[in-house]
Amino acid sequence: MPTMTKLASYKVSSSGLTYIQFDSIPSSYFDLQIRGFVKSTSSGDSNGYSALRTYLRADTTDANYSRMYYETYAVGTGTAAGKSASSNGYVPSSYSGNTANAFGMYNCYIHNYANSSTYKSYWFDTTQPASGGTYEMFWDQNAGYYTGSTAAISSIRITIEGNYVVGSQFELYGIETYSSAGSGTASVTTG
């Protein structure tokens, strides 16, 4: 059974951050997973959602990404699906109708990140709990493809519309294969 090793974590303790970035990611694991607990200071869109973007290799050029998504609403308009040239997901904002203590969940899985001869595929999903706005639950599922470079992924930047709310947090995990154990840790920068 594959095992997961925490490589780095960061919890927002002061206001004003627009991104969290994991750097110096060791290449000794098979896959990567990022887990987050997130909220934005932005007022977001009319339903209280703010964009969250995942950039592999900290490459912020949207044209280097493609994604397919499926969105589900527990109350409201139902579902939506489509594709776009971006790496967006959506998380709770500080929209006036949102529950004050409601943070969203973020989960991202990057397959074969250390390979240096192929483009990278990844999936991520986000949730928006009990907004008090138009929808009571929002789940955004995404499958993406990064074509900016075939180089190994050694950094990942996660940006948010607005700023991160104090208490938002992320953890980066390395996933080991059945036959080999990974090693090393990663560092975190913010801005």
Beta strands, then each sheet from edge to edge (+ up, - down):
strand 1: 4-11
strand 2: 19-23
strand 3: 31-38
strand 4: 49-56
strand 5: 65-73
strand 6: 79-84
strand 7: 88-92
strand 8: 104-110
strand 9: 120-129
strand 10: 137-146
strand 11: 156-160
strand 12: 169-175
strand 13: 187-190
sheet 1: 1+ 12- 3+ 8- 9+ 10- 5+ 6-
sheet 2: 7+ 4- 11+ 2- 13+
end
